[in-house]
Each structure stands twice: as structure tokens, then as C-alpha cells.
């Protein structure tokens, strides 16, 4: 299709949609009545793009909950203890800084030892920070990836790669790929939900995949009664019956337009989105309403405590959506970019996330959901073993970005618990063993969901695209 045809089709689509929205209520109702009176049976429609689909091979997990710690949590202060770094804290750097990376403020920097104490936890003896006492209770369920690597130390680029597998192109997010490959278990809900996203729409979008697969954003989590979790979810001004008939009218116009065009991916997405939005009005209000939860459950997530209330609500909603059949749920927590005062900052963020995350794992396990729910925790990169700058007494030190070697963890969903995979050097700067690139992480996540990352493709711009681009290997060592 050439650009003129594309513009013409866009104009037709815009005209139909604006015309439908611009009808006066009397004229619209009259047309609805005419349509209802003279409606003829429509041809058998094709299956919904969100219908559950067959996996490539037996899946270990049915759903994923991704806990995104935006900013770059410090692996050497939380999960990757380095005795040599502790001994040489304050000394000059024993390694050269990469020449291709910015070194502003690092010319006179020094090593910075761990800012927290480490304890052995669980039967596996996992050595981790005392800043995460609640998460530590799940040490035997955690699979710690200590050799993670990404391609950029820049926040926007690294976040894009973590979410989409690509640092340059506008491509679908991992949640959109899972939705495209598997559909959803609950036709009343989206297959992909992101709760209080802070990373930008591009990172939970569907790009060239049908629009129905993009993430549905939950903007509020019930801590403020005057704000709806999903905008425009309900319309109290008219009955559901009238809403249904209005949608039927608009959809009939959309389908006639689609028939004339023969194929129009955006219009197909509009049609499916209208239907999904209407179905969501039935089930979603109850799911985002936490009033039915017991006090013990609310306490488990730290709801009611000022430090953990908001993030606790996010994690509880994630459990509710996962239990209801949503394939991919993301929960985001910003605040891990500690260029200064890292000791203080880490304590604050760990206090915010520790109890809710542990509550989520406890709740999933108690309900028998953890065994087929893959939980993934981590940020776009980690932090350096050296300080951000040669800090004086007036400012507590922080750490720079480090994409050469950092830590993420997984739990449930077919991974081995109570183990670590990979390692960094003596200072926690570079991954040296068991390296797991972001592409490898994505390949492993898809594998656990029963999908071959090399077979899950979509033709675009004359070539097949996939989440892992032209790379990625499944990390078989972590599979249960």
C-alpha cells in the first residue's frame, strides 16, 4: 500500500470514528433502534486475537509477574557480596574505567565497599543483604542471576532494551509478545497489564503487533478514592444495555470499513479494543477493589503502612490479576538511581519494596500459584563498585551505572530455587561467568512459558522480527 492509500484509509477511519462520536444522543439512539430492528446475521467472525493459543512445547509457567525496579538497584549492596571490595573500600581503583564511557566526576574516585551487612539465608545459605529481611525468607525459592549484562549504561536505552529486547528500533514489548503468542486465559481481561508504569508508553506498547496486545495501564491503586485505577472504565450516565447497543453500531461501521479496506491492522485493533473495553467493565472493577481482602492479607503486603502502602497495593493487584488469568503483569517501582547517598537511599527503597514483594511470593505460594507463575525482579542495570565522585564529607557517596555485570532474580514458574547462577569479578564490576544477556533472559522467560523465542516472530518491513532480535539463548542451567 502506498503512502497516498495509507493517508486515504486513515482519513476514512478518522471520519467514521469522529462521526460516531459526534452523533447527537437522539440521532444516535434512532440509528441504534434502526440497526436493532433491521440487523441481519453477520458472517462468522474470526477468533479473538486474545483467545488462548497453543504453546510450542509444554510450558512450565502460565503467567509472568515482572517487578521492575527502575533506576538500577546496586547488586553489590544487595545480592553480590564482595569481600575484596569490602577490604579495599576507599582505595584507588584497581581497574581501568572503559574509555568509551563517560567518566565525568570519576577521575579521582575510590572503591566503595558494601553499604549494608550480609547474612546467610535459607537452607541454601544464600548470602544477601540484611536490608531485605522479608524477601530473605524466600531464599530457597530464589534463583539469583549474578552475571546479568545489558548493552547501555543510559537509562532510557537500557530500559527500552529490558522491555523490548532492542535499543534502537520501535518494537513490541515483552508483554506484547507474550500476549501475541499466547493470548489470555480470561477473555474479560487484557492479556497484559502494567501497574503504575513510569517507563513510558513505548516500553509497554505493541509497536507493529496488533494494538490489542499493548499493555493496559493501571494508573492508580486505590489509595486515593477519587481516582479510578483505569481511566474511562465506567460510565454511570447510561445503562450497560445502551452502551452495548452504541458499541454494536460503531462496530458495525468499523467492520464495514474494514471489509472495504480488506486489511487494516489499526482498524482491527480498534474493533478488538472496543470489545475488550466493554467486557472489562464486568470484571475489572471487582478486581481493582481491594475491600474484599482480609486484614491479614492487607497486612501481608504492608497495606496501611505509609512506607509500603502504595507498592503493597501494586503487588496485591498483581496477584489478583495473575490469579484471574492475565498473562503478563508488570509492577514498577522508581527510585533506585543512587548517584549519591546510596546507603540512605537503598534503605528507603528496600523498606518500600521488601515486605510487598515477600507478601506477593507468600500469597502466590499459599494459593498454589507460584509453581506456574514466573516472578522476575530487577532493574535495567546495576551499580559500580566505585563511588560516583570523590565525595567530600559534605555529601555521602553514591554509585554510577553498571551494565557490565549486575543481578536479577527469578522465582517459581519452572526455575530452580535456592541457587545462584553466574558471577562477577572480585569487585562486582564485570560478569565473568554464567553471563546472561538481556536477550538470554527474554529467551528463557519465553521458554518457561512454552514458547520458542526463534519461532515467535512477526513479519514487518520485509523481515521477521522477534523479541530476542537475532540473539538470545535459553539459560538451561536455571530450569527446574
PyMOL commands that set and color helices and strands:
alter all, ss='L'
color gray80, all
select helices_A, chain A and resi 3-22+25-38+75-78+83-87+133-136+139-141+155-164+174-182+201-204+211-213+240-261+265-287+290-292+295-300+309-324+342-366+370-372+438-448+476-478
alter helices_A, ss='H'
color red, helices_A
select strands_A, chain A and resi 63-70+118-121+126-129+142-149+192-195+216-218+328-334+373-378+382-387+399-402+406-411+419-421+423-424+431-433+436-437+458-460+463-465
alter strands_A, ss='S'
color yellow, strands_A
deselect
rebuild
show_as cartoon
